[in-house]
Amino acid sequence: MLESLFTPGTVAVIGASATPGKVGYAVMSNLVNGGFDGTIVPVNPRGGDILGIKAYKALDEYPSTVELSVITVPQKFVKEAVSDSLNAGAKSIIVITAGFKEVGAEGARAEEELVEMVRHRGVRMLGPNCLGVINTHHSFNASFAEGIPKEGGISVVSQSGALLAALLDFAAERSLGLAKLVSIGNKADINEVDLFAALADDEETKVLVAYLESISSGDEFIRVAENVAEKKPLVVLKSGTSTAGVKAASSHTGSLAGADIAYGAAFRRAGVIRADSFEQIIDFATALATQPLPGGNRVAIITNAGGPGIMAADAVEHAGLEVASLDSFTASALKAKLPDAASVGNPIDVLGDADPERYKAAVEASLQDNTVDAVMVILTPQAMTKPAETARAIGEAHDGKKPILAVFMGGQDVLPGRSELVAQSLPDYPDPERAVSALRAMVDYVEWKRRPQRVVTRFPVNRRRVERIISQHVRTGRLQVSEVKAKAILGAYDFVVPEGGIARSGDEAVEIGERLGFPVAMKILSPDIIHKSDVGGVKINLTNKQQVRDAYDLMMLRIPQLAPDAHIDGAYIEQMAHPGLEVILGMTRDPQFGPMLMFGLGGIFVEVMKDVTFHLAPITAEEAMQMLRSTRSYALLEGARGETGVDLSGIAGGLQRISQLVTDFPQVAELDINPFIVGEVGTDPVAADARITLSEAGES
């Protein structure tokens, strides 16, 4: 797949130029000087020679076929160049030229014409508005980036040509080995999913890195990215996820779920290692490409200075990793090799006058310790320090079974050491925090790879009841489902909801209250009032007939004054739920990735602290429990400081049932159960209040 893009035998450059500074010259120069051993076919209206190769005035003058065509001509000539490329038998086309959909509607129409042309002939097109393609293992540089990088195992897919150029410059400075680099530009035809699928089985790609500004298809992205992550690490930096893009939402869940959260949930599902900056792309990819994956999260820290060692220990713990408790054999080995003043605990302090052999001994002992999963080696420049020799000694001690991350802190004095670390294929970081961040990414990836097989439970439910309610609302254009009907939907999916009834007079309210048994709650019924509490539309703990009558009369008097345009259907009287911990369960439907489930504690935790977590539906039982554990308030659920915990399985089961509901019915756009009241183990959680919003015309 896409072999003609990465390993073509014959390449046409339409718009080739002999003038330095032109894009057509840069592409030709990179092909010729990069060592490409295939056939290059320059096309320029003037003909002649370009960089010693015969140029053709038109591609149809070339007597044979081409596999790949690279187009650099001005925008108005691109369509003709694509047509000529198709007629010449090109299997892939790279359109480097800009001026298409990125400049407006007219450019978008021109771009769509190109797509129709290539798809009609079964040809793949990269771009337009892109930097091109590089394949170091094929000595192939069909881009206008300068030079060809060192061969390596990191492949890069970038929606930004400028960012790809910056990465190339950084790789050159650090001698970082790269494999295939692709600038996808406007991705009119070939997109990130196509390239992920192609590189998943590419033996030369050990780590795949991507910079994306948009994702073409959420479901397809998750499917293909998960396939990549099963085989090799996939690191993605996704931009364009600010809160400015969040749509207005009527539910708590919708208001808390921005684009950034949706991408985070999707990446977690697919096993994508998420980078938050260009710096992290480099940090993560370097560690993943040069080091074995850790077996766990226990870290040994070796340092020649106390302060940096403490910094490293703090960073390890803050990242949720563990400062390893070294075994007694390691301590004995270290005591035999290190001075009496050295610390043989963890961090291991080899002292400021440490020579390379002392570092080597500490690394070897740490690697042999079964309580250690990864080693961080810190060096600070002191009068006796030998950075280059120490780096070489660390490399010699490395057995290739556990990752070693080096932290050479400083500037000019440690530069020789950093160069030697590159030669030893050891990742180097300027401070402990960045090294720990990379190690955390490695551990997360290992944990994802060890995840249990996903088995989504299907509960016996009453779908027909839900179908009737939803179809009636959609048919009449009522997208806000009343609390009564929302609870009926939840009841059909086996949620426990308080018993209740609708009252349209004070007498009916009293009658229902007596039948249910006091205390009761009363809530206004109106399709036009979403936030009932804001207008005094909720009264709880009504303990007798008079309180019920007074509450009803007061609602019917005041609410029409506060919401004069609202249609009021009466009041809903229901049993008070049993005491318990109030949590919120919810769902909002992301336009890219579909239904996202939310969990958090109720009250101030959701309103102010926003201690919530999200996960894509459908969800497994284990993933539901992971949602609970990922909140800061999980200790309260378990039972902190002697308090009795709540029924965690009841919450997890509720999340799974919502998952099934919103998967079964794509018409559900938003859903809140708030509060979902949870008691001790053995009690049934109760959906005390519910809100459901449907999408227009029942669209998914």
C-alpha positions as CSV (number, residue, x, y, z in Angstrom):
1,M,0.0,0.0,0.0
2,L,1.4,3.4,-1.1
3,E,4.7,1.7,-2.2
4,S,4.8,4.1,-5.2
5,L,4.8,7.0,-2.8
6,F,7.7,5.8,-0.6
7,T,9.7,3.6,-3.0
8,P,9.2,4.6,-6.6
9,G,11.4,3.5,-9.3
10,T,10.7,6.5,-11.6
11,V,9.8,10.0,-10.4
12,A,8.6,12.9,-12.6
13,V,9.1,16.4,-11.3
14,I,6.6,18.7,-13.1
15,G,7.9,22.2,-12.6
16,A,11.5,21.2,-12.2
17,S,13.8,24.2,-12.2
18,A,17.5,25.0,-12.6
19,T,17.1,28.2,-10.5
20,P,18.2,27.9,-6.9
21,G,15.4,29.2,-4.6
22,K,12.6,27.7,-6.6
23,V,10.6,24.8,-5.1
24,G,11.2,22.9,-8.3
25,Y,14.9,23.3,-7.9
26,A,14.8,22.2,-4.2
27,V,12.9,19.0,-5.1
28,M,15.3,18.2,-7.9
29,S,18.4,18.9,-5.8
30,N,17.1,16.7,-3.0
31,L,16.4,13.8,-5.4
32,V,19.8,14.1,-7.1
33,N,22.0,14.9,-4.2
34,G,20.2,12.7,-1.7
35,G,21.4,9.6,-3.5
36,F,18.1,8.4,-5.1
37,D,19.1,5.6,-7.5
38,G,15.8,5.5,-9.5
39,T,15.0,7.4,-12.7
40,I,14.3,11.2,-12.4
41,V,12.2,12.8,-15.1
42,P,12.4,16.7,-14.9
43,V,9.6,18.5,-16.7
44,N,10.1,22.2,-17.7
45,P,8.7,24.1,-20.7
46,R,12.2,25.2,-21.6
47,G,13.6,21.7,-21.8
48,G,17.4,21.5,-21.6
49,D,19.3,19.9,-18.7
50,I,18.5,20.4,-15.0
51,L,21.3,19.3,-12.6
52,G,22.8,17.2,-15.3
53,I,19.6,15.4,-16.2
54,K,17.7,15.8,-19.5
55,A,14.5,17.9,-19.0
56,Y,11.3,17.3,-21.0
57,K,9.2,20.2,-22.2
58,A,6.1,18.1,-21.4
59,L,5.6,14.8,-19.6
60,D,4.1,13.1,-22.7
61,E,7.5,13.5,-24.4
62,Y,8.9,11.0,-21.9
63,P,8.9,7.6,-23.7
64,S,8.0,5.4,-20.7
65,T,5.8,5.5,-17.7
66,V,6.4,7.0,-14.2
67,E,5.4,5.7,-10.8
68,L,5.3,8.9,-8.9
69,S,4.7,12.5,-10.1
70,V,5.7,15.5,-8.0
71,I,3.9,18.7,-9.0
72,T,5.4,22.1,-8.2
73,V,3.9,24.3,-10.9
74,P,1.7,27.4,-10.1
75,Q,-1.9,26.6,-9.0
76,K,-3.5,27.4,-12.4
77,F,-1.4,24.7,-14.1
78,V,-1.9,22.0,-11.5
79,K,-5.0,20.4,-13.0
80,E,-3.2,19.9,-16.3
81,A,-0.2,18.5,-14.6
82,V,-2.3,16.0,-12.7
83,S,-3.9,15.0,-16.0
84,D,-0.5,14.6,-17.6
85,S,0.6,12.5,-14.7
86,L,-2.4,10.2,-14.9
87,N,-1.8,9.7,-18.6
88,A,1.9,8.9,-17.9
89,G,0.8,6.0,-15.7
90,A,1.6,7.6,-12.3
91,K,0.3,5.5,-9.4
92,S,0.9,8.3,-6.8
93,I,0.9,12.1,-7.2
94,I,2.3,14.6,-4.8
95,V,0.9,18.2,-5.2
96,I,3.3,20.5,-3.4
97,T,1.6,23.6,-4.9
98,A,-0.5,25.7,-2.5
99,G,-3.6,27.9,-3.3
100,F,-6.4,25.4,-2.8
101,K,-9.0,25.0,-0.1
102,E,-6.8,26.8,2.4
103,V,-7.4,30.0,0.5
104,G,-11.2,29.8,0.1
105,A,-14.2,28.4,-1.8
106,E,-12.7,28.7,-5.3
107,G,-9.6,26.9,-4.2
108,A,-11.7,24.2,-2.5
109,R,-13.6,23.6,-5.8
110,A,-10.3,23.3,-7.7
111,E,-9.1,20.9,-5.1
112,E,-12.2,18.7,-5.4
113,E,-11.7,18.5,-9.1
114,L,-8.2,17.1,-8.5
115,V,-9.7,14.5,-6.1
116,E,-12.3,13.4,-8.6
117,M,-9.6,13.0,-11.3
118,V,-7.3,10.8,-9.3
119,R,-10.0,8.7,-7.7
120,H,-11.6,8.0,-11.1
121,R,-8.3,6.5,-12.1
122,G,-7.6,4.7,-8.8
123,V,-4.5,6.9,-8.2
124,R,-3.5,8.3,-4.7
125,M,-2.7,12.0,-4.3
126,L,-0.7,13.6,-1.4
127,G,-1.5,17.2,-0.7
128,P,-2.0,19.8,-2.1
129,N,-0.1,22.4,-0.1
130,C,2.4,20.0,1.3
131,L,6.2,19.7,1.8
132,G,6.5,16.3,0.2
133,V,7.9,12.9,1.2
134,I,11.2,11.6,2.5
135,N,12.2,7.9,2.9
136,T,15.7,7.7,4.3
137,H,16.0,4.0,3.8
138,H,15.5,4.5,0.1
139,S,17.7,7.6,-0.1
140,F,14.6,9.3,-1.4
141,N,13.8,12.9,-0.7
142,A,10.8,14.2,-2.8
143,S,10.4,17.3,-0.8
144,F,11.6,20.9,-0.7
145,A,13.1,20.4,2.9
146,E,16.8,20.8,3.0
147,G,18.9,17.6,3.0
148,I,18.1,14.1,3.9
149,P,18.2,13.0,7.6
150,K,20.1,10.1,9.1
151,E,18.5,6.7,8.8
152,G,16.5,5.6,11.8
153,G,13.3,4.1,13.1
154,I,11.1,7.1,13.7
155,S,8.5,7.9,11.0
156,V,6.6,11.2,11.0
157,V,3.2,12.2,9.5
158,S,2.6,16.0,9.8
159,Q,-0.2,18.2,8.7
160,S,2.2,21.1,9.0
161,G,5.1,21.3,6.6
162,A,6.8,23.9,8.8
163,L,6.7,21.7,11.9
164,L,8.1,18.8,9.8
165,A,10.9,21.1,8.6
166,A,11.6,22.1,12.3
167,L,11.7,18.4,13.3
168,L,14.2,17.7,10.5
169,D,16.4,20.5,11.6
170,F,16.3,19.2,15.2
171,A,17.0,15.7,14.1
172,A,20.1,16.9,12.2
173,E,21.4,18.7,15.2
174,R,20.9,15.7,17.5
175,S,21.8,13.0,14.9
176,L,18.3,11.6,15.5
177,G,17.6,8.7,13.1
178,L,14.4,9.0,11.0
179,A,12.7,6.6,8.6
180,K,9.7,8.0,6.6
181,L,8.5,11.6,6.7
182,V,5.3,12.7,5.1
183,S,3.7,16.2,4.9
184,I,0.0,15.7,4.3
185,G,-1.0,19.3,3.7
186,N,-4.7,19.7,2.9
187,K,-5.1,15.9,2.8
188,A,-7.6,16.1,0.0
189,D,-7.0,12.4,-0.8
190,I,-4.3,10.7,1.3
191,N,-4.9,11.4,5.0
192,E,-3.5,10.4,8.3
193,V,-5.5,7.2,8.5
194,D,-4.2,6.0,5.1
195,L,-0.6,6.7,6.2
196,F,-1.1,5.0,9.6
197,A,-2.5,1.9,7.9
198,A,0.5,1.9,5.5
199,L,3.1,2.4,8.2
200,A,1.6,0.0,10.7
201,D,3.4,-3.0,9.0
202,D,6.4,-1.0,7.8
203,E,9.5,-2.8,9.2
204,E,11.6,0.3,9.0
205,T,9.2,2.3,11.2
206,K,9.8,1.5,14.9
207,V,7.9,4.5,16.3
208,L,5.3,6.5,14.4
209,V,4.9,10.2,15.2
210,A,2.1,12.5,14.0
211,Y,1.2,16.2,14.2
212,L,-2.5,16.7,13.3
213,E,-4.7,19.7,13.2
214,S,-7.8,17.8,12.3
215,I,-8.9,14.1,12.0
216,S,-10.8,13.0,9.0
217,S,-12.9,10.2,10.4
218,G,-13.2,9.6,14.2
219,D,-14.3,5.9,14.1
220,E,-11.8,5.0,11.4
221,F,-9.0,6.9,13.1
222,I,-9.6,4.9,16.4
223,R,-9.7,1.6,14.5
224,V,-6.5,2.2,12.5
225,A,-4.6,3.9,15.3
226,E,-5.4,1.0,17.6
227,N,-4.0,-1.4,15.0
228,V,-0.8,0.7,14.8
229,A,-0.4,0.9,18.6
230,E,-0.7,-2.9,18.9
231,K,2.4,-3.2,16.8
232,K,4.5,-0.1,17.6
233,P,4.2,3.2,19.6
234,L,2.1,5.9,18.1
235,V,2.8,9.4,19.4
236,V,0.4,12.2,18.4
237,L,0.4,15.9,18.9
238,K,-3.1,17.3,18.2
239,S,-3.6,21.0,18.0
240,G,-6.8,23.0,17.7
241,T,-8.5,21.7,20.8
242,S,-9.1,24.9,22.7
243,T,-12.4,25.7,24.5
244,A,-13.2,28.2,21.8
245,G,-14.6,25.3,19.7
246,V,-16.9,23.9,22.4
247,K,-20.6,24.1,21.4
248,A,-23.3,25.4,23.7
249,A,-24.7,22.6,25.8
250,S,-27.7,22.3,28.0
251,S,-26.4,19.4,30.2
252,H,-23.6,19.4,32.7
253,T,-21.9,16.7,30.7
254,G,-22.0,18.7,27.5
255,S,-20.7,21.9,29.1
256,L,-17.7,20.0,30.6
257,A,-16.8,18.0,27.4
258,G,-14.7,20.1,25.1
259,A,-12.9,19.1,22.0
260,D,-9.7,18.4,23.9
261,I,-11.4,16.0,26.2
262,A,-12.9,14.1,23.2
263,Y,-9.5,13.7,21.6
264,G,-8.1,12.6,24.9
265,A,-10.7,9.9,25.3
266,A,-10.3,8.7,21.7
267,F,-6.5,8.5,22.1
268,R,-6.8,6.5,25.3
269,R,-9.1,4.0,23.7
270,A,-6.7,3.6,20.7
271,G,-3.5,3.4,22.7
272,V,-2.2,6.7,21.2
273,I,0.6,8.3,23.3
274,R,-0.4,11.9,23.4
275,A,2.2,14.7,23.3
276,D,1.2,18.1,24.4
277,S,4.0,20.0,22.8
278,F,6.6,19.8,20.0
279,E,9.2,19.2,22.8
280,Q,7.3,16.1,24.0
281,I,7.1,14.7,20.5
282,I,10.9,14.6,20.5
283,D,11.2,13.5,24.1
284,F,8.8,10.6,23.7
285,A,9.8,9.4,20.3
286,T,13.5,9.4,21.2
287,A,13.0,7.2,24.3
288,L,10.6,4.9,22.5
289,A,12.9,4.5,19.5
290,T,16.1,3.9,21.4
291,Q,15.1,2.0,24.6
292,P,13.3,-1.2,25.5
293,L,9.9,-0.7,27.1
294,P,9.8,-0.9,30.9
295,G,8.3,-3.9,32.7
296,G,6.7,-1.7,35.3
297,N,6.7,1.7,36.9
298,R,9.6,1.4,39.4
299,V,12.5,3.8,38.8
300,A,16.1,3.7,40.1
301,I,17.7,7.2,40.2
302,I,21.5,7.6,40.0
303,T,22.9,11.1,40.6
304,N,26.1,12.9,41.4
305,A,24.3,15.6,43.4
306,G,21.7,15.5,46.1
307,G,19.4,18.3,44.8
308,P,18.8,16.9,41.3
309,G,18.2,13.5,42.9
310,I,15.5,14.9,45.1
311,M,14.0,16.7,42.1
312,A,13.9,13.4,40.2
313,A,12.3,11.5,43.1
314,D,9.6,14.2,43.4
315,A,9.0,14.1,39.6
316,V,8.7,10.3,39.7
317,E,6.1,10.3,42.5
318,H,4.1,13.3,41.0
319,A,3.9,11.4,37.7
320,G,2.4,8.4,39.5
321,L,5.5,6.3,39.1
322,E,7.4,4.6,42.0
323,V,10.9,5.3,43.4
324,A,12.1,1.7,43.5
325,S,12.9,0.1,46.9
326,L,16.3,-1.5,46.0
327,D,16.9,-5.0,47.3
328,S,19.6,-5.8,49.8
329,F,21.8,-7.4,47.1
330,T,21.9,-4.1,45.2
331,A,22.8,-2.2,48.4
332,S,25.7,-4.7,49.1
333,A,27.0,-4.4,45.5
334,L,26.9,-0.6,45.7
335,K,28.7,-0.5,49.0
336,A,31.5,-2.6,47.5
337,K,32.0,-0.3,44.6
338,L,31.1,3.2,46.0
339,P,32.8,5.4,48.6
340,D,31.6,5.2,52.2
341,A,30.0,8.7,51.9
342,A,27.9,7.6,48.9
343,S,24.2,6.9,49.4
344,V,23.1,3.4,48.4
345,G,19.5,4.0,48.8
346,N,17.3,5.4,46.1
347,P,18.3,8.0,44.8
348,I,21.7,6.5,44.5
349,D,24.2,9.3,45.1
350,V,27.6,8.5,43.6
351,L,28.9,11.9,44.9
352,G,30.2,14.9,43.1
353,D,33.6,13.5,42.3
354,A,32.2,10.4,40.6
355,D,34.2,9.1,37.7
356,P,32.8,7.1,34.8
357,E,33.5,3.7,36.5
358,R,31.5,4.7,39.6
359,Y,28.5,5.6,37.4
360,K,29.0,2.3,35.5
361,A,28.9,0.3,38.7
362,A,25.7,2.0,39.9
363,V,24.0,1.5,36.5
364,E,25.0,-2.2,36.4
365,A,23.8,-2.8,39.9
366,S,20.5,-1.0,39.2
367,L,19.8,-3.0,36.0
368,Q,20.4,-6.3,37.8
369,D,17.9,-5.4,40.6
370,N,14.5,-7.2,40.1
371,T,12.7,-4.3,41.9
372,V,13.8,-1.8,39.2
373,D,12.0,-1.4,35.9
374,A,13.8,1.7,34.5
375,V,16.9,3.7,35.4
376,M,17.4,7.5,35.3
377,V,21.0,8.7,35.3
378,I,21.6,12.3,36.3
379,L,24.9,14.1,35.8
380,T,25.7,17.7,36.8
381,P,29.0,19.3,35.7
382,Q,31.5,19.5,38.5
383,A,35.2,20.0,38.5
384,M,35.9,16.2,38.4
385,T,33.1,15.3,36.0
386,K,33.9,13.7,32.7
387,P,30.6,13.9,30.7
388,A,31.7,12.2,27.5
389,E,33.5,9.3,29.2
390,T,30.6,8.9,31.7
391,A,28.1,8.7,28.8
392,R,30.3,6.0,27.2
393,A,30.4,4.1,30.4
394,I,26.6,4.2,30.8
395,G,26.2,2.9,27.3
396,E,28.7,0.0,28.0
397,A,26.7,-0.9,31.1
398,H,23.4,-1.0,29.3
399,D,22.2,-4.6,28.7
400,G,19.3,-3.6,26.5
401,K,16.7,-5.2,28.8
402,K,15.5,-2.1,30.7
403,P,15.3,1.5,29.6
404,I,17.9,4.0,30.7
405,L,17.1,7.7,30.4
406,A,20.0,10.2,30.9
407,V,19.7,13.7,32.4
408,F,22.8,15.7,31.7
409,M,22.0,19.0,33.4
410,G,23.9,22.0,32.2
411,G,25.1,23.8,29.1
412,Q,28.5,24.0,27.5
413,D,30.2,21.7,29.9
414,V,28.0,18.7,29.2
415,L,27.8,19.1,25.4
416,P,30.5,16.4,24.8
417,G,28.5,14.0,27.0
418,R,25.3,14.7,25.1
419,S,27.0,13.9,21.8
420,E,28.3,10.7,23.2
421,L,24.8,9.8,24.5
422,V,23.5,10.1,21.0
423,A,26.3,7.7,19.8
424,Q,25.3,5.3,22.5
425,S,21.6,5.4,21.5
426,L,20.7,6.8,24.9
427,P,18.0,9.5,25.2
428,D,19.1,12.7,26.9
429,Y,17.0,15.2,28.8
430,P,18.0,18.6,30.2
431,D,16.0,18.1,33.5
432,P,14.5,15.2,35.5
433,E,10.9,16.3,34.8
434,R,11.2,15.8,31.0
435,A,12.8,12.4,31.5
436,V,10.0,11.4,33.8
437,S,7.4,12.6,31.4
438,A,8.9,10.4,28.7
439,L,9.1,7.5,31.1
440,R,5.4,8.0,32.1
441,A,4.5,7.8,28.5
442,M,6.4,4.5,28.1
443,V,4.7,3.0,31.2
444,D,1.2,4.1,30.0
445,Y,1.9,2.5,26.6
446,V,2.9,-0.8,28.3
447,E,-0.2,-0.7,30.5
448,W,-2.4,-0.2,27.5
449,K,-0.7,-3.1,25.7
450,R,-1.4,-5.3,28.7
451,R,-5.1,-4.3,28.9
452,P,-7.6,-7.2,29.0
453,Q,-9.6,-8.0,25.9
454,R,-12.5,-5.6,25.5
455,V,-15.8,-7.4,26.2
456,V,-18.8,-5.1,26.3
457,T,-21.7,-6.5,28.4
458,R,-25.2,-6.4,26.9
459,F,-28.0,-6.1,29.4
460,P,-31.5,-7.3,28.9
461,V,-33.6,-4.1,28.4
462,N,-36.9,-2.9,27.0
463,R,-35.9,-1.2,23.8
464,R,-39.4,-0.9,22.4
465,R,-40.5,1.3,25.2
466,V,-37.6,3.6,24.5
467,E,-38.3,3.6,20.8
468,R,-41.8,4.7,21.4
469,I,-40.8,7.6,23.6
470,I,-38.0,8.8,21.4
471,S,-39.9,8.5,18.1
472,Q,-42.8,10.5,19.6
473,H,-40.5,13.3,20.7
474,V,-38.7,13.4,17.4
475,R,-41.9,13.3,15.4
476,T,-43.3,16.3,17.3
477,G,-40.0,18.2,17.3
478,R,-39.7,18.1,21.1
479,L,-35.9,17.6,21.6
480,Q,-35.9,18.2,25.4
481,V,-37.3,15.0,27.1
482,S,-39.2,15.7,30.3
483,E,-37.9,14.3,33.5
484,V,-40.8,11.9,33.7
485,K,-40.1,10.5,30.2
486,A,-36.4,10.5,30.8
487,K,-36.8,8.4,33.9
488,A,-39.1,6.1,31.9
489,I,-36.3,5.6,29.4
490,L,-33.8,4.9,32.2
491,G,-36.3,2.5,33.8
492,A,-36.5,0.6,30.5
493,Y,-32.7,0.1,30.9
494,D,-33.1,-1.2,34.4
495,F,-32.2,1.9,36.4
496,V,-33.9,2.2,39.7
497,V,-36.0,5.4,39.6
498,P,-38.2,6.8,42.4
499,E,-41.9,6.0,42.1
500,G,-44.0,9.1,41.3
501,G,-47.0,10.6,39.6
502,I,-48.1,13.8,37.7
503,A,-50.3,16.3,39.6
504,R,-52.2,19.0,37.8
505,S,-53.9,20.4,40.9
506,G,-53.1,20.8,44.6
507,D,-55.6,18.0,45.4
508,E,-53.9,15.6,43.0
509,A,-50.5,16.5,44.5
510,V,-51.8,15.7,48.0
511,E,-53.4,12.5,46.8
512,I,-50.2,11.3,45.2
513,G,-48.1,12.2,48.2
514,E,-50.3,10.2,50.5
515,R,-50.2,7.2,48.2
516,L,-46.4,7.3,47.9
517,G,-45.9,8.0,51.6
518,F,-44.1,11.0,53.0
519,P,-41.6,12.5,52.7
520,V,-41.9,13.3,49.0
521,A,-40.2,15.6,46.4
522,M,-42.0,17.9,44.0
523,K,-40.7,19.2,40.6
524,I,-42.2,21.5,38.1
525,L,-43.1,19.9,34.7
526,S,-42.4,22.0,31.7
527,P,-40.7,21.3,28.4
528,D,-39.4,24.9,28.4
529,I,-37.7,24.8,31.8
530,I,-34.5,22.9,31.7
531,H,-32.9,24.1,35.0
532,K,-35.8,23.7,37.4
533,S,-34.0,24.9,40.5
534,D,-33.3,28.3,38.9
535,V,-37.0,29.1,39.0
536,G,-37.9,27.5,42.3
537,G,-39.2,24.4,40.6
538,V,-37.8,21.8,43.0
539,K,-39.0,21.2,46.6
540,I,-37.7,18.3,48.6
541,N,-38.6,16.6,52.0
542,L,-42.2,17.6,52.0
543,T,-43.4,15.7,55.1
544,N,-47.2,16.2,55.2
545,K,-50.3,17.1,53.1
546,Q,-50.2,20.8,53.9
547,Q,-46.5,21.2,52.8
548,V,-47.4,19.5,49.6
549,R,-50.4,21.7,48.9
550,D,-48.5,24.9,49.8
551,A,-45.5,23.9,47.6
552,Y,-47.8,23.2,44.6
553,D,-49.7,26.5,45.0
554,L,-46.5,28.5,45.4
555,M,-44.9,26.9,42.2
556,M,-48.0,27.6,40.1
557,L,-48.0,31.2,41.3
558,R,-44.4,32.2,41.1
559,I,-43.0,30.2,38.1
560,P,-45.3,31.7,35.5
561,Q,-44.0,35.1,36.7
562,L,-40.4,34.0,36.4
563,A,-40.8,32.1,33.2
564,P,-43.9,33.7,31.5
565,D,-43.3,32.0,28.1
566,A,-43.0,28.5,29.6
567,H,-45.8,25.9,29.1
568,I,-46.4,24.2,32.5
569,D,-47.9,20.7,32.5
570,G,-48.2,20.4,36.3
571,A,-45.8,19.0,38.9
572,Y,-44.2,15.6,39.4
573,I,-44.5,14.2,42.9
574,E,-42.1,11.4,43.7
575,Q,-40.7,9.4,46.6
576,M,-37.6,10.8,48.3
577,A,-34.5,8.7,47.4
578,H,-32.6,7.0,50.2
579,P,-29.6,8.9,51.6
580,G,-26.3,8.2,49.9
581,L,-23.4,9.8,48.0
582,E,-24.5,11.9,45.1
583,V,-22.6,11.3,41.8
584,I,-23.3,12.4,38.2
585,L,-23.4,10.0,35.2
586,G,-23.7,11.6,31.8
587,M,-23.1,11.4,28.1
588,T,-22.5,13.9,25.3
589,R,-22.2,13.0,21.7
590,D,-19.0,14.3,20.1
591,P,-19.3,15.0,16.3
592,Q,-16.1,13.1,15.6
593,F,-15.9,10.2,18.0
594,G,-19.5,9.7,19.0
595,P,-20.9,9.1,22.5
596,M,-18.6,10.1,25.4
597,L,-19.6,9.0,28.9
598,M,-18.9,11.1,32.0
599,F,-18.6,10.3,35.7
600,G,-18.0,12.6,38.6
601,L,-19.1,13.4,42.1
602,G,-22.1,15.6,42.3
603,G,-22.5,19.0,44.0
604,I,-19.5,21.2,44.3
605,F,-17.2,18.5,42.8
606,V,-18.9,18.8,39.4
607,E,-19.9,22.5,39.6
608,V,-16.7,24.0,40.9
609,M,-13.9,21.4,41.0
610,K,-14.9,19.8,37.7
611,D,-13.5,16.5,39.0
612,V,-14.9,14.4,36.2
613,T,-13.6,11.8,33.7
614,F,-14.7,10.8,30.2
615,H,-14.6,7.6,28.2
616,L,-15.9,6.7,24.8
617,A,-18.8,4.3,24.5
618,P,-19.3,1.4,24.2
619,I,-17.6,0.7,27.5
620,T,-16.5,-2.5,29.3
621,A,-16.8,-3.2,33.0
622,E,-13.1,-2.7,33.5
623,E,-13.1,0.6,31.7
624,A,-16.1,1.8,33.8
625,M,-14.0,1.0,37.0
626,Q,-11.1,2.8,35.4
627,M,-13.3,5.9,35.1
628,L,-14.0,5.8,38.8
629,R,-10.4,5.3,39.7
630,S,-9.2,8.2,37.5
631,T,-11.0,10.9,39.6
632,R,-9.3,12.8,42.4
633,S,-12.2,11.9,44.7
634,Y,-11.9,8.1,44.3
635,A,-10.9,7.8,47.9
636,L,-14.3,9.1,49.0
637,L,-16.0,6.4,46.9
638,E,-13.8,3.7,48.5
639,G,-14.4,5.1,52.0
640,A,-11.7,7.5,53.4
641,R,-10.8,8.0,57.0
642,G,-13.0,5.2,58.4
643,E,-16.0,6.1,56.4
644,T,-18.0,3.4,54.7
645,G,-17.5,3.2,51.0
646,V,-20.2,3.1,48.4
647,D,-21.2,0.4,45.9
648,L,-18.7,0.9,43.2
649,S,-20.1,-1.8,41.0
650,G,-23.5,0.0,41.1
651,I,-21.9,3.1,39.6
652,A,-19.9,1.1,37.0
653,G,-23.1,-0.8,36.1
654,G,-24.9,2.5,35.6
655,L,-22.2,3.7,33.2
656,Q,-22.4,0.5,31.2
657,R,-26.2,0.8,30.9
658,I,-25.9,4.4,29.7
659,S,-23.3,3.2,27.3
660,Q,-25.7,0.6,25.9
661,L,-28.6,3.1,25.8
662,V,-26.7,5.7,23.8
663,T,-25.2,3.1,21.5
664,D,-28.6,1.7,20.8
665,F,-30.1,5.1,20.2
666,P,-27.9,7.6,18.3
667,Q,-30.8,10.1,18.6
668,V,-29.7,10.8,22.2
669,A,-27.5,13.8,22.0
670,E,-27.0,14.5,25.7
671,L,-27.9,12.8,28.9
672,D,-27.5,13.6,32.6
673,I,-28.4,11.5,35.7
674,N,-27.7,14.1,38.4
675,P,-27.9,13.1,41.1
676,F,-27.3,9.4,40.9
677,I,-27.5,8.4,44.6
678,V,-25.3,5.6,45.6
679,G,-25.4,3.8,49.0
680,E,-23.4,1.0,50.6
681,V,-22.7,-2.3,49.0
682,G,-26.0,-4.2,48.6
683,T,-28.2,-1.2,48.1
684,D,-29.6,-0.1,44.7
685,P,-28.3,3.2,43.3
686,V,-31.2,5.5,42.4
687,A,-31.5,7.9,39.5
688,A,-33.0,10.8,41.4
689,D,-33.1,13.3,38.5
690,A,-32.5,12.9,34.8
691,R,-32.3,15.0,31.7
692,I,-32.1,13.9,28.0
693,T,-31.7,15.9,24.9
694,L,-32.4,14.5,21.5
695,S,-30.7,15.5,18.2
696,E,-32.7,17.2,15.5
697,A,-34.8,14.8,13.4
698,G,-33.3,11.9,15.3
699,E,-29.9,12.3,13.5
700,S,-27.0,10.5,15.0
